[in-house]
Amino acid sequence: MISSPPQVLSAHSESRDRRGVTTSFRSRMKRGIVAAPLVGLPLGLALRLYGAEAAANLTWMIATLPVLAKLAFDIIVSLRRSEFGLDIAAALSMSAALLVGESLAAAIVALMYAGGQYLEAFAERRAQRDMTALLSRRPMRAMRFDGDGLHEVPAESIAPGDRLMIRQGDVTPVDGLIENGIARLDLSALTGESLPVRREIGAEIPSGASNIGQAFELVASRGAKDSVYAGIVRMVEAAQRSKAPMSRLADHYALGFLAITVAVAGLAWSASGDAVRAVAVLVIATPCPLLLAVPVALVAGMSRAARHGILVKGAQVIEGLASIRTIVLDKTGTLTEGRLRLAGIEMAEPPVCDETTLLRLAASLDQASPHVAARALVDEARNRGLSLSVPDTVRETAGEGISGDVEGLHVVLGGSNFVMGLIAPCDTESPAYVPDGRPIVAVAIDGKFAGRILLSDRLRHGAEDVLGELRSLGVERVVLATGDLPKIAAVMTAGLPFDAVHADKSAADKVAIVKAEQRYGPVMMVGDGVNDAPALAAATIGAALGIHGSAASAETADMVLLVDSLDRLPLALRVARRARDVALQSVFAGIGLSLLGMAAAAMGWLTPVQGALLQEGIDVAVVLNALRALSD
């Protein structure tokens, strides 16, 4: 593979706002606007020192006007969308200062506002650095075996089943299985883990992994647009376009804050008869703490999460995470490793076929399913050297089972209730589970019960510790919702601190459980399968295990854990709560100091210039404080 051309990468890495303006264009505009007061303010001071008072005032006015014009444009656009923002207070302070001849104060406010906008853009660029690194590594080309040779092809042309050569230094363009060779991979861009990993023949490799060892051969299991990495890129781009509800909530404070500001300024003017006092109040009331602190802190939280392998799709998700009170967990692939292994096969009496044929037919059909049980059957069949056929007329019911035609035979796989409901009543004699609670796959062939495939799964390492840590972080309820039978769920959850265990539940049942739990407060649903996607969408926050989980769950979820470990859940909550707390600290401290300054200005203790300088210091302090959300 070769690196993507810079122009291609930049096109992918730029997000757009609601007016279609790219982030880089907005950044250049903010640099241009801040240049006017940055140059004009010291130039005017120099002119005043030389006694050119009129020229100094004119210079400051000219330095203010570009910022005021840009601000007026933004306000008009916002009003047309029926949004009332805090920018109005900043525009009032600059306009009033110019009207009463306080051009120096107006220029300071202009520098304060434009500089604050530039600081915000700088903070966003720094905070998004970890996420945009994913975009810059998007593989565009691949080496594919075609006929008797290797040919370089566009990554988007790769189809499932294509055989690729992954050379040293290449980034895997699609998800696939190692067919030949041993892979040494750097997964840090996907998972945040710094140590390389070793994978052998038959191992599943996600797209976006860097090959730091010798070349190996990979058989594509998905096309480029359906791969793990492409899904991550789409999520990153959506995250970069997001605007946090808390930021909108800050805008909702605008009317109240503006009313207080105008009232205090009016009283100061009325009581003293001095319009300059009113201007001083307006100047120090410029609400940059609300305008800047919230988005900076929340985007910083997104970046910190990304560094730890937690992809948060938007700043609004950070806010939602900070308020979670209930967590609903899926079992297979979430609470457990989800790497089922074949533990045995029980044949029907009288036998419909031999054990090898049953496994071969079941695995052939399961090639069409993303379920973890399906992967276990396919892997076992391949390990035994069985030749798998291509299934036809496949129909899958999420969380229940799958049916289709294999080699002219109609095969049905799934839970006992699902399979037994589709075959003749006389053939429905089969236990729902084995005594030790191991999961099973019931198999029917041409309308007859053929046998049961016994599987085994294990709890994820440290699951009990993670659940305890969630409790310590203020999560009040932890609930399990699984499609497995009650006996299996009971065995797997024995000794774990669950408030409720719901077993034998369909995708619709999981949605109902999530909605019922919302009476206790905001709910997070954690899952990885296709059948979890509706519940992920219904929850306040949906969290998916994205490396081995289904594309449907990852696309639906608000947050994707790129590291295959539950310990990222409490980490995500800590990151979110720190970002929210830092934002609120900055807002309350900044607004509190501004209110004190307004009172002092109303009493005549501060001039407009002094008020502007004081507010400048407050704004810089709250933005720097908001950046603390980046730190661990």
C-alpha positions as CSV (number, residue, x, y, z in Angstrom):
1,M,0.0,0.0,0.0
2,I,1.1,3.6,-0.5
3,S,0.3,6.6,1.6
4,S,-2.7,8.8,0.7
5,P,-2.0,12.0,-1.1
6,P,-2.1,15.0,1.3
7,Q,-4.9,16.6,-0.6
8,V,-7.1,13.5,-0.2
9,L,-6.4,13.3,3.5
10,S,-7.2,17.0,4.1
11,A,-10.5,16.6,2.4
12,H,-11.4,13.8,4.7
13,S,-10.0,15.4,7.9
14,E,-12.0,18.7,7.6
15,S,-15.4,18.9,9.2
16,R,-18.1,21.4,8.3
17,D,-20.5,23.4,10.3
18,R,-24.2,23.8,9.6
19,R,-23.5,26.4,6.9
20,G,-21.0,24.1,5.2
21,V,-18.0,26.0,6.2
22,T,-14.9,23.9,6.8
23,T,-13.1,24.0,10.1
24,S,-9.8,25.2,8.5
25,F,-11.7,28.1,6.8
26,R,-13.2,29.1,10.2
27,S,-9.8,28.9,11.8
28,R,-8.2,31.1,9.1
29,M,-11.1,33.6,9.5
30,K,-10.6,33.7,13.3
31,R,-6.8,34.4,12.8
32,G,-7.6,37.1,10.3
33,I,-10.2,38.8,12.6
34,V,-8.0,38.7,15.7
35,A,-5.2,40.4,13.7
36,A,-7.1,43.7,13.4
37,P,-7.3,44.5,17.2
38,L,-4.0,42.8,17.8
39,V,-2.2,45.3,15.5
40,G,-4.5,48.2,16.0
41,L,-4.5,48.3,19.8
42,P,-0.7,48.8,20.3
43,L,-0.5,51.1,17.2
44,G,-3.2,53.3,18.8
45,L,-1.3,53.3,22.1
46,A,1.9,54.4,20.3
47,L,0.0,57.2,18.6
48,R,-1.4,58.4,22.0
49,L,2.1,58.4,23.5
50,Y,3.1,60.8,20.7
51,G,0.1,63.0,21.4
52,A,-2.0,62.0,18.4
53,E,-5.2,61.4,20.4
54,A,-7.6,61.7,17.4
55,A,-5.5,59.3,15.3
56,A,-5.3,56.9,18.2
57,N,-9.1,56.9,18.7
58,L,-9.6,56.4,14.9
59,T,-7.1,53.5,14.9
60,W,-8.9,51.8,17.7
61,M,-12.2,52.2,16.1
62,I,-10.9,50.8,12.8
63,A,-9.5,47.8,14.7
64,T,-12.8,47.2,16.4
65,L,-15.1,47.4,13.3
66,P,-14.0,44.1,11.6
67,V,-14.7,42.1,14.8
68,L,-18.0,43.9,15.3
69,A,-19.0,43.3,11.7
70,K,-18.2,39.5,12.0
71,L,-20.0,39.4,15.3
72,A,-23.1,41.1,13.8
73,F,-23.1,38.6,10.9
74,D,-23.0,35.7,13.3
75,I,-25.8,37.2,15.4
76,I,-28.0,37.6,12.3
77,V,-27.4,34.1,11.2
78,S,-28.2,32.8,14.7
79,L,-31.4,34.8,15.0
80,R,-32.5,33.5,11.6
81,R,-32.3,30.0,13.1
82,S,-34.2,31.3,16.2
83,E,-31.1,31.0,18.4
84,F,-30.3,33.7,20.9
85,G,-26.7,33.6,21.8
86,L,-24.4,35.3,24.3
87,D,-22.7,37.1,21.4
88,I,-25.3,39.8,21.7
89,A,-23.8,41.0,25.0
90,A,-20.4,41.3,23.4
91,A,-21.8,43.2,20.4
92,L,-23.6,45.6,22.8
93,S,-20.5,46.3,24.8
94,M,-18.4,47.2,21.7
95,S,-21.1,49.3,20.1
96,A,-21.8,51.2,23.3
97,A,-18.1,51.9,23.8
98,L,-17.7,53.3,20.3
99,L,-20.9,55.4,20.7
100,V,-19.6,57.2,23.9
101,G,-16.1,57.6,22.5
102,E,-14.4,54.9,24.6
103,S,-12.7,53.5,21.5
104,L,-9.8,52.1,23.6
105,A,-12.2,50.0,25.6
106,A,-14.0,48.9,22.4
107,A,-10.6,47.7,21.0
108,I,-9.7,45.8,24.1
109,V,-13.1,44.1,24.1
110,A,-12.6,43.3,20.4
111,L,-9.2,41.8,21.1
112,M,-10.7,39.9,24.0
113,Y,-13.6,38.5,22.0
114,A,-11.5,37.7,18.8
115,G,-8.7,36.3,20.9
116,G,-11.1,34.1,22.8
117,Q,-12.5,32.8,19.6
118,Y,-9.0,32.0,18.4
119,L,-8.1,30.3,21.7
120,E,-11.2,28.2,21.3
121,A,-10.2,27.2,17.8
122,F,-6.7,26.4,19.1
123,A,-8.1,24.3,21.9
124,E,-10.4,22.4,19.6
125,R,-7.5,21.6,17.2
126,R,-5.4,20.3,20.1
127,A,-8.3,18.4,21.5
128,Q,-9.2,16.8,18.2
129,R,-5.6,15.8,17.4
130,D,-6.0,12.2,18.6
131,M,-9.2,11.8,16.5
132,T,-8.0,13.3,13.3
133,A,-4.9,11.1,13.5
134,L,-7.3,8.3,12.6
135,L,-8.4,10.1,9.5
136,S,-4.9,10.8,8.3
137,R,-4.1,7.0,8.3
138,R,-7.1,5.9,6.2
139,P,-5.6,3.4,3.7
140,M,-6.4,4.2,0.1
141,R,-4.6,1.4,-1.8
142,A,-3.9,-2.3,-1.3
143,M,-1.9,-5.1,-2.9
144,R,-4.3,-7.8,-4.0
145,F,-3.6,-11.3,-5.5
146,D,-5.2,-11.3,-8.9
147,G,-4.7,-14.3,-11.1
148,D,-1.0,-15.3,-10.9
149,G,0.3,-12.0,-9.5
150,L,0.0,-9.0,-7.2
151,H,-1.7,-5.8,-8.3
152,E,-2.1,-2.5,-6.5
153,V,-5.8,-1.7,-6.3
154,P,-8.0,1.0,-4.7
155,A,-9.1,0.0,-1.2
156,E,-12.7,0.6,-2.0
157,S,-12.6,-2.1,-4.7
158,I,-11.7,-4.9,-2.2
159,A,-14.5,-7.4,-1.8
160,P,-15.0,-10.2,0.9
161,G,-12.9,-13.2,0.0
162,D,-10.1,-11.2,-1.8
163,R,-6.6,-12.2,-0.8
164,L,-4.2,-9.4,0.1
165,M,-0.5,-9.0,0.8
166,I,0.0,-6.8,3.8
167,R,3.6,-5.6,3.6
168,Q,5.8,-4.2,6.4
169,G,4.6,-0.7,7.2
170,D,1.2,-1.1,5.5
171,V,-2.1,-0.3,7.2
172,T,-4.7,-3.0,6.8
173,P,-7.3,-1.6,4.4
174,V,-10.2,-4.0,5.4
175,D,-11.1,-6.5,8.1
176,G,-9.9,-10.0,7.5
177,L,-8.4,-13.3,8.6
178,I,-4.7,-14.1,8.4
179,E,-4.2,-16.9,5.8
180,N,-0.4,-17.1,5.7
181,G,2.3,-15.8,7.9
182,I,2.5,-14.3,11.4
183,A,1.5,-10.7,11.9
184,R,3.1,-8.3,14.3
185,L,0.7,-5.4,14.6
186,D,0.5,-1.9,16.0
187,L,-3.1,-1.3,17.1
188,S,-2.5,1.9,19.0
189,A,-4.5,4.1,16.6
190,L,-7.5,1.9,17.2
191,T,-7.3,0.8,20.8
192,G,-4.9,3.2,22.5
193,E,-2.7,0.3,23.5
194,S,1.0,1.0,22.9
195,L,2.4,-2.5,22.9
196,P,2.4,-4.4,19.6
197,V,0.4,-7.6,19.3
198,R,1.2,-11.0,17.6
199,R,-1.5,-12.8,15.5
200,E,-1.2,-16.2,13.8
201,I,-3.0,-17.9,11.0
202,G,-6.8,-17.7,11.3
203,A,-6.8,-14.7,13.6
204,E,-9.2,-11.8,12.8
205,I,-7.5,-8.5,12.0
206,P,-9.4,-5.2,12.0
207,S,-8.7,-2.6,9.4
208,G,-6.5,0.3,10.5
209,A,-3.9,-1.9,12.1
210,S,-0.2,-1.2,11.2
211,N,2.0,-4.1,10.2
212,I,5.3,-3.6,12.0
213,G,6.6,-7.1,11.2
214,Q,7.1,-9.2,8.1
215,A,4.6,-9.4,5.3
216,F,1.6,-11.7,5.7
217,E,-1.5,-12.6,3.6
218,L,-4.9,-11.5,4.6
219,V,-8.3,-12.7,3.3
220,A,-10.8,-9.9,3.4
221,S,-14.0,-10.6,5.5
222,R,-15.6,-7.2,4.7
223,G,-15.3,-4.6,2.0
224,A,-13.6,-1.3,2.8
225,K,-16.7,0.7,3.4
226,D,-18.0,-1.9,5.9
227,S,-14.8,-2.3,7.8
228,V,-14.0,-1.4,11.4
229,Y,-11.7,1.5,10.4
230,A,-14.2,3.0,7.9
231,G,-16.9,2.9,10.6
232,I,-14.5,4.6,13.0
233,V,-13.7,7.3,10.5
234,R,-17.5,8.0,10.0
235,M,-17.9,8.3,13.7
236,V,-14.9,10.7,14.1
237,E,-16.3,12.9,11.3
238,A,-19.7,12.9,13.0
239,A,-18.1,13.7,16.3
240,Q,-16.2,16.7,14.9
241,R,-19.5,18.1,13.5
242,S,-21.3,17.9,16.9
243,K,-22.3,20.8,19.1
244,A,-22.9,20.0,22.7
245,P,-26.4,20.5,24.3
246,M,-24.6,22.1,27.2
247,S,-23.3,24.7,24.9
248,R,-26.8,25.4,23.7
249,L,-27.9,25.5,27.3
250,A,-25.2,28.1,27.8
251,D,-26.9,30.0,25.0
252,H,-30.2,29.7,26.8
253,Y,-28.6,31.7,29.7
254,A,-28.1,34.5,27.2
255,L,-31.5,36.2,27.6
256,G,-31.3,36.1,31.4
257,F,-27.7,37.2,31.5
258,L,-28.3,39.9,28.9
259,A,-31.4,41.1,30.9
260,I,-29.3,41.4,34.1
261,T,-26.5,43.2,32.2
262,V,-28.8,45.7,30.6
263,A,-30.7,46.3,33.9
264,V,-27.5,46.9,35.9
265,A,-26.1,49.2,33.1
266,G,-29.4,51.1,33.0
267,L,-29.5,51.5,36.7
268,A,-25.9,52.7,36.8
269,W,-26.6,55.3,34.0
270,S,-29.9,56.4,35.7
271,A,-28.4,56.8,39.1
272,S,-25.3,58.6,38.0
273,G,-26.3,60.3,34.8
274,D,-23.1,59.0,33.3
275,A,-23.3,56.9,30.2
276,V,-19.7,55.8,30.7
277,R,-20.7,53.8,33.8
278,A,-23.2,51.9,31.7
279,V,-20.5,51.1,29.1
280,A,-18.2,49.9,31.8
281,V,-20.9,47.5,33.0
282,L,-21.5,46.2,29.5
283,V,-17.8,45.8,28.8
284,I,-17.1,43.7,31.9
285,A,-20.2,41.7,31.2
286,T,-18.9,40.3,27.9
287,P,-19.8,36.6,28.6
288,C,-16.8,34.8,27.2
289,P,-16.7,32.3,30.1
290,L,-19.9,30.8,28.9
291,L,-19.0,31.2,25.2
292,L,-15.7,29.4,25.5
293,A,-15.3,27.2,28.6
294,V,-18.1,24.7,27.9
295,P,-17.1,23.7,24.3
296,V,-13.4,23.7,25.1
297,A,-13.8,21.5,28.1
298,L,-16.2,19.0,26.4
299,V,-14.1,18.7,23.3
300,A,-11.1,18.2,25.5
301,G,-12.9,15.4,27.2
302,M,-13.6,13.8,23.8
303,S,-9.9,13.9,23.0
304,R,-8.9,12.4,26.3
305,A,-11.3,9.6,25.8
306,A,-9.9,8.9,22.3
307,R,-6.4,8.6,23.7
308,H,-7.7,5.7,25.8
309,G,-9.5,3.9,23.0
310,I,-12.9,5.3,23.7
311,L,-14.5,6.9,20.6
312,V,-17.1,9.4,21.7
313,K,-19.3,10.5,18.8
314,G,-20.1,14.0,20.0
315,A,-19.6,16.5,22.8
316,Q,-23.2,15.9,23.8
317,V,-22.3,12.3,24.7
318,I,-19.7,13.6,27.2
319,E,-22.5,15.4,29.0
320,G,-24.8,12.4,28.9
321,L,-22.1,10.1,30.3
322,A,-21.6,12.4,33.2
323,S,-25.2,11.9,34.4
324,I,-25.6,8.1,33.9
325,R,-27.4,6.4,36.8
326,T,-28.2,3.0,35.4
327,I,-26.2,0.6,33.1
328,V,-27.8,-2.2,31.2
329,L,-25.3,-4.9,30.0
330,D,-25.7,-7.5,27.3
331,K,-24.1,-10.8,28.2
332,T,-22.5,-12.6,25.3
333,G,-19.6,-10.6,23.9
334,T,-20.1,-7.9,26.5
335,L,-20.1,-9.3,30.0
336,T,-18.4,-12.4,28.7
337,E,-15.5,-12.7,26.3
338,G,-17.9,-13.6,23.4
339,R,-15.4,-16.0,22.1
340,L,-17.4,-19.2,22.2
341,R,-15.8,-22.5,21.8
342,L,-17.3,-25.8,20.8
343,A,-17.6,-28.0,23.9
344,G,-19.5,-30.9,22.4
345,I,-22.2,-32.2,20.1
346,E,-25.3,-34.1,21.2
347,M,-27.0,-36.0,18.3
348,A,-30.7,-36.6,18.1
349,E,-32.1,-40.2,18.5
350,P,-32.5,-41.6,16.0
351,P,-29.7,-39.7,14.3
352,V,-30.6,-37.5,11.3
353,C,-26.9,-37.4,10.1
354,D,-23.5,-38.0,11.5
355,E,-21.7,-35.4,13.8
356,T,-19.3,-34.2,11.1
357,T,-22.2,-33.5,8.6
358,L,-24.2,-31.7,11.3
359,L,-21.3,-29.4,12.1
360,R,-20.5,-28.8,8.4
361,L,-24.0,-27.9,7.5
362,A,-24.4,-25.7,10.6
363,A,-21.1,-23.9,10.0
364,S,-21.9,-23.4,6.3
365,L,-25.2,-21.6,7.2
366,D,-23.5,-19.6,10.0
367,Q,-21.0,-18.1,7.5
368,A,-23.9,-15.6,6.8
369,S,-24.2,-14.6,10.5
370,P,-22.1,-12.1,12.5
371,H,-23.1,-13.7,15.8
372,V,-20.3,-14.9,18.1
373,A,-21.8,-18.4,18.2
374,A,-21.7,-18.5,14.4
375,R,-18.0,-17.5,14.4
376,A,-17.4,-20.3,16.9
377,L,-19.0,-22.9,14.6
378,V,-17.2,-21.7,11.5
379,D,-13.8,-21.6,13.2
380,E,-14.3,-25.1,14.6
381,A,-15.3,-26.4,11.1
382,R,-12.3,-24.8,9.5
383,N,-10.0,-26.1,12.2
384,R,-11.3,-29.6,11.4
385,G,-10.6,-29.1,7.7
386,L,-14.2,-29.3,6.7
387,S,-15.2,-27.8,3.3
388,L,-18.0,-25.3,3.8
389,S,-20.7,-24.6,1.2
390,V,-22.3,-21.3,0.3
391,P,-25.7,-20.9,1.9
392,D,-28.8,-19.7,0.0
393,T,-32.1,-18.0,0.9
394,V,-30.7,-17.0,4.4
395,R,-33.0,-15.4,6.9
396,E,-31.8,-14.3,10.3
397,T,-33.9,-13.2,13.3
398,A,-31.6,-11.1,15.5
399,G,-31.0,-12.7,18.8
400,E,-33.0,-15.8,18.0
401,G,-31.7,-17.8,15.1
402,I,-31.0,-18.3,11.4
403,S,-32.4,-20.4,8.6
404,G,-31.4,-21.1,5.0
405,D,-30.6,-23.8,2.4
406,V,-27.3,-25.6,2.3
407,E,-26.6,-28.3,-0.3
408,G,-30.3,-28.6,-1.0
409,L,-31.2,-29.1,2.6
410,H,-33.2,-26.6,4.8
411,V,-31.1,-25.9,7.9
412,V,-32.3,-24.0,11.0
413,L,-30.0,-23.0,13.8
414,G,-30.6,-21.0,17.0
415,G,-32.1,-21.1,20.4
416,S,-34.2,-24.1,21.3
417,N,-37.5,-22.1,21.3
418,F,-36.7,-20.7,17.9
419,V,-35.7,-24.0,16.3
420,M,-38.5,-26.1,17.8
421,G,-41.1,-23.5,16.8
422,L,-40.2,-24.1,13.1
423,I,-40.1,-27.9,13.0
424,A,-42.8,-30.7,13.3
425,P,-44.4,-30.9,16.8
426,C,-43.4,-34.6,17.1
427,D,-39.8,-33.6,17.0
428,T,-39.8,-30.9,19.7
429,E,-38.5,-33.1,22.5
430,S,-35.3,-31.4,23.5
431,P,-34.1,-29.8,26.7
432,A,-33.6,-26.0,26.6
433,Y,-30.2,-26.1,28.1
434,V,-27.6,-28.5,29.5
435,P,-27.4,-28.9,33.3
436,D,-24.3,-26.7,33.8
437,G,-25.8,-23.8,32.0
438,R,-23.6,-23.9,28.9
439,P,-25.1,-22.1,25.9
440,I,-26.4,-24.4,23.1
441,V,-27.2,-24.1,19.4
442,A,-30.1,-26.3,18.4
443,V,-30.0,-27.7,14.8
444,A,-32.8,-28.8,12.6
445,I,-32.4,-30.3,9.1
446,D,-35.3,-30.6,6.7
447,G,-37.8,-30.1,9.4
448,K,-36.3,-32.6,11.9
449,F,-34.4,-32.0,15.1
450,A,-30.9,-33.1,14.4
451,G,-29.0,-32.3,17.6
452,R,-27.5,-29.7,19.8
453,I,-24.1,-28.1,19.7
454,L,-22.8,-27.2,23.1
455,L,-20.7,-24.1,23.5
456,S,-18.7,-22.5,26.3
457,D,-17.9,-18.9,27.1
458,R,-16.1,-17.1,30.0
459,L,-16.6,-13.9,31.9
460,R,-14.4,-11.2,30.9
461,H,-11.3,-10.8,33.1
462,G,-12.0,-8.3,35.9
463,A,-15.8,-8.1,35.2
464,E,-16.6,-8.1,38.9
465,D,-14.1,-5.4,39.6
466,V,-15.5,-3.2,36.8
467,L,-19.0,-3.6,38.2
468,G,-17.8,-2.6,41.6
469,E,-16.0,0.4,40.2
470,L,-19.1,1.6,38.4
471,R,-21.0,1.5,41.7
472,S,-18.3,3.6,43.3
473,L,-18.7,6.2,40.5
474,G,-22.4,6.7,41.4
475,V,-24.1,4.2,39.1
476,E,-27.1,3.2,41.2
477,R,-28.4,0.2,39.1
478,V,-26.6,-2.4,37.1
479,V,-28.8,-4.7,35.0
480,L,-28.2,-7.7,32.7
481,A,-30.4,-8.1,29.6
482,T,-29.6,-11.2,27.5
483,G,-31.2,-13.4,24.9
484,D,-29.8,-16.5,26.6
485,L,-31.9,-18.8,28.7
486,P,-32.4,-18.2,32.5
487,K,-30.2,-21.1,33.5
488,I,-27.3,-19.8,31.4
489,A,-27.7,-16.3,32.7
490,A,-27.9,-17.5,36.3
491,V,-24.7,-19.5,36.0
492,M,-22.7,-16.7,34.3
493,T,-23.9,-14.0,36.8
494,A,-23.6,-15.9,40.0
495,G,-21.9,-13.7,42.6
496,L,-21.9,-10.6,40.5
497,P,-23.6,-7.4,41.9
498,F,-26.6,-7.2,39.5
499,D,-29.8,-5.5,40.6
500,A,-31.8,-7.4,38.0
501,V,-31.1,-10.2,35.5
502,H,-33.4,-10.4,32.5
503,A,-32.9,-13.6,30.4
504,D,-34.5,-15.0,27.2
505,K,-35.1,-11.5,25.9
506,S,-35.5,-10.5,22.3
507,A,-34.2,-7.2,20.8
508,A,-37.7,-5.7,21.4
509,D,-37.6,-6.9,25.0
510,K,-34.2,-5.2,25.5
511,V,-35.7,-1.9,24.3
512,A,-38.5,-2.2,26.8
513,I,-36.0,-2.9,29.6
514,V,-34.0,0.2,28.7
515,K,-37.2,2.3,28.7
516,A,-38.4,0.8,32.0
517,E,-35.0,1.6,33.6
518,Q,-35.2,5.2,32.6
519,R,-37.6,5.9,35.4
520,Y,-34.5,5.7,37.7
521,G,-32.5,8.2,35.7
522,P,-30.3,8.3,32.5
523,V,-29.5,4.9,31.2
524,M,-26.4,3.5,29.4
525,M,-26.9,0.4,27.3
526,V,-23.7,-1.6,26.6
527,G,-23.8,-4.3,23.8
528,D,-22.0,-5.6,20.8
529,G,-24.5,-7.6,18.6
530,V,-27.0,-6.8,15.9
531,N,-29.8,-7.5,18.4
532,D,-28.4,-4.8,20.7
533,A,-28.6,-2.0,18.2
534,P,-32.3,-1.0,19.0
535,A,-31.6,-0.9,22.7
536,L,-28.4,1.1,22.1
537,A,-30.5,3.7,20.2
538,A,-33.2,3.8,22.9
539,A,-30.8,4.4,25.8
540,T,-29.6,7.8,26.9
541,I,-26.1,6.7,25.9
542,G,-25.5,3.6,23.8
543,A,-22.0,2.0,24.2
544,A,-20.7,-0.6,21.8
545,L,-17.7,-2.9,21.9
546,G,-16.5,-2.0,18.4
547,I,-13.6,-4.2,17.6
548,H,-15.3,-7.5,17.5
549,G,-18.9,-6.3,17.7
550,S,-21.3,-5.9,14.8
551,A,-21.3,-2.9,12.5
552,A,-24.9,-2.2,13.3
553,S,-24.2,-1.8,17.0
554,A,-21.1,0.4,16.4
555,E,-23.0,2.7,14.0
556,T,-26.0,3.0,16.3
557,A,-24.1,3.6,19.5
558,D,-23.1,7.0,20.9
559,M,-19.8,5.6,22.2
560,V,-17.5,2.8,20.9
561,L,-15.0,1.0,23.1
562,L,-12.1,0.3,20.7
563,V,-10.3,-1.7,23.4
564,D,-11.8,-5.1,23.9
565,S,-12.2,-4.6,27.7
566,L,-15.0,-3.5,30.0
567,D,-12.5,-1.4,32.1
568,R,-13.0,1.4,29.6
569,L,-16.6,1.9,30.9
570,P,-15.6,3.4,34.3
571,L,-12.8,5.3,32.6
572,A,-15.3,6.8,30.2
573,L,-17.5,7.9,33.1
574,R,-14.5,9.5,34.9
575,V,-13.4,11.3,31.8
576,A,-16.9,12.7,31.2
577,R,-17.5,13.8,34.8
578,R,-14.1,15.6,34.9
579,A,-14.9,17.4,31.6
580,R,-18.3,18.4,32.9
581,D,-17.0,19.5,36.2
582,V,-14.2,21.5,34.6
583,A,-16.7,23.2,32.3
584,L,-19.0,24.1,35.2
585,Q,-16.1,25.4,37.4
586,S,-15.0,27.6,34.6
587,V,-18.5,29.0,33.9
588,F,-19.4,29.6,37.5
589,A,-16.0,31.2,38.4
590,G,-16.0,33.3,35.3
591,I,-19.6,34.5,35.6
592,G,-19.2,35.1,39.3
593,L,-16.2,37.3,38.8
594,S,-18.0,39.1,36.0
595,L,-20.9,39.9,38.2
596,L,-18.6,41.3,40.9
597,G,-16.9,43.4,38.2
598,M,-20.3,44.6,37.0
599,A,-21.2,45.8,40.5
600,A,-17.9,47.6,40.8
601,A,-18.3,49.2,37.4
602,A,-21.9,50.3,38.3
603,M,-20.5,52.0,41.4
604,G,-18.0,53.9,39.3
605,W,-15.0,52.0,40.7
606,L,-13.9,50.7,37.3
607,T,-13.5,52.6,34.0
608,P,-14.5,50.9,30.7
609,V,-10.8,50.3,29.9
610,Q,-10.1,48.8,33.4
611,G,-13.3,46.6,33.1
612,A,-12.2,45.4,29.7
613,L,-8.7,44.5,31.0
614,L,-10.2,42.7,34.0
615,Q,-12.6,40.7,31.7
616,E,-9.7,39.8,29.5
617,G,-7.9,38.2,32.4
618,I,-11.0,36.3,33.4
619,D,-11.5,34.9,29.9
620,V,-7.9,33.7,29.6
621,A,-8.2,32.1,33.0
622,V,-11.4,30.1,32.2
623,V,-10.2,28.9,28.8
624,L,-6.9,27.7,30.4
625,N,-8.9,26.0,33.2
626,A,-11.2,24.3,30.6
627,L,-8.1,22.8,29.0
628,R,-7.5,20.9,32.2
629,A,-10.0,18.4,30.9
630,L,-7.3,17.1,28.5
631,S,-5.1,15.9,31.4
632,D,-5.4,12.5,33.0
